[in-house]
């Protein structure tokens, strides 16, 4: 496992624009590097390839804010796509594959064969 992509965490304009309601870009970087929660990616048991294998959601309470952080793991960096309130009741079940508890688990899921 390599945490190399987490050294370069990029925040999209969409995620940054939500900093008034949620977290700043700096806080988002800290969350991905050090935050713990529940990491999942969407899956569809009957449809291989329907969802991207490199797109994840980190759910938790960060800086006293319950939040879902959507991010993509690239070869040499991570991109925070957006941040949003935890509007879905659950990220558990047959349409979500649990990957781990930290963003590094998502990196490992993408980088390991």
matplotlib code that plots the C-alpha trace (Angstrom):
import matplotlib.pyplot as plt

x = [0.0, 1.2, -0.2, 1.6, -1.6, -2.6, 0.4, -1.2, -4.9, -6.6, -10.0, -12.4, -14.0, -17.3, -16.0, -14.2, -17.4, -19.2, -16.6, -19.1, -21.4, -18.9, -15.1, -12.4, -10.0, -7.3, -9.7, -10.7, -7.0, -6.6, -9.7, -8.4, -5.0, -5.9, -9.7, -11.4, -14.9, -16.6, -15.2, -17.3, -17.6, -20.8, -21.3, -23.9, -23.9, -25.4, -23.6, -19.8, -18.2, -21.4, -19.6, -16.0, -13.7, -11.7, -14.5, -15.2, -17.2, -15.7, -18.5, -17.8, -17.8, -15.0, -14.3, -17.6, -19.5, -21.3, -20.2, -19.8, -16.6, -16.7, -13.2, -11.4, -8.0, -5.7, -2.3, -0.4, -3.0, -6.5, -9.3, -12.0, -15.0, -17.5, -18.6, -22.2, -24.4, -25.1, -28.4, -28.5, -29.6, -27.1, -24.1, -24.3, -25.9, -25.8, -25.1, -22.1, -18.9, -17.2, -13.5, -12.3, -12.1, -9.6, -8.8, -5.6, -7.8, -9.3, -5.9, -4.9, -8.0, -7.1, -3.4, -3.2, -3.6]
y = [0.0, 3.5, 6.7, 8.7, 10.1, 11.6, 13.9, 15.9, 16.4, 18.7, 20.4, 21.2, 24.5, 22.8, 21.5, 24.8, 26.8, 24.9, 26.0, 28.5, 25.7, 22.9, 22.7, 24.8, 23.3, 23.0, 21.2, 18.8, 18.0, 17.2, 15.1, 12.9, 12.6, 12.0, 11.7, 8.5, 7.5, 5.0, 4.7, 3.2, 3.1, 2.5, -0.9, -2.8, -6.6, -7.4, -4.8, -4.9, -1.6, 0.5, 2.7, 4.0, 1.9, 5.0, 7.2, 7.0, 8.6, 9.2, 9.6, 10.9, 13.9, 16.2, 19.5, 19.0, 18.7, 15.5, 15.2, 13.1, 13.8, 12.5, 11.9, 10.3, 8.5, 9.2, 7.7, 10.5, 12.6, 12.6, 15.0, 16.1, 16.3, 17.7, 17.7, 17.4, 16.8, 13.2, 13.2, 9.4, 7.5, 4.8, 4.0, 0.4, -2.3, -4.0, -0.8, 0.3, -1.6, -0.9, -0.2, 0.9, 3.7, 6.1, 7.6, 5.6, 2.4, 3.8, 4.5, 0.9, -0.4, 1.4, 0.8, -2.8, -5.5]
z = [0.0, -0.8, 0.6, -2.1, -3.7, -0.3, -0.3, -3.1, -2.3, -4.7, -4.0, -6.8, -7.1, -6.3, -3.0, -2.1, -2.8, 0.0, 2.6, 3.9, 5.0, 5.6, 5.6, 4.1, 1.5, 4.2, 6.5, 3.7, 3.1, 6.8, 6.8, 3.9, 5.4, 9.0, 9.4, 10.3, 9.4, 7.1, 3.5, 0.8, -3.0, -4.9, -6.3, -8.3, -7.7, -11.1, -13.2, -13.2, -14.2, -13.6, -11.1, -11.1, -8.9, -8.0, -6.6, -2.8, 0.0, 3.4, 6.0, 9.5, 11.8, 11.0, 12.7, 14.5, 11.2, 10.1, 6.5, 3.4, 1.4, -2.2, -3.6, -6.5, -6.2, -9.2, -9.7, -8.0, -6.3, -4.7, -5.8, -3.5, -5.8, -3.3, 0.3, 1.5, 4.5, 5.3, 3.5, 2.7, 5.8, 5.3, 3.2, 4.0, 2.0, -1.3, -3.3, -1.3, -0.8, 2.4, 1.8, 5.2, 7.8, 6.3, 2.9, 2.8, 2.6, -0.6, -2.0, -1.2, -2.9, -6.1, -6.1, -4.9, -7.6]

ax = plt.figure().add_subplot(projection="3d")
ax.plot(x, y, z, "-o")
ax.set_aspect("equal")
plt.show()
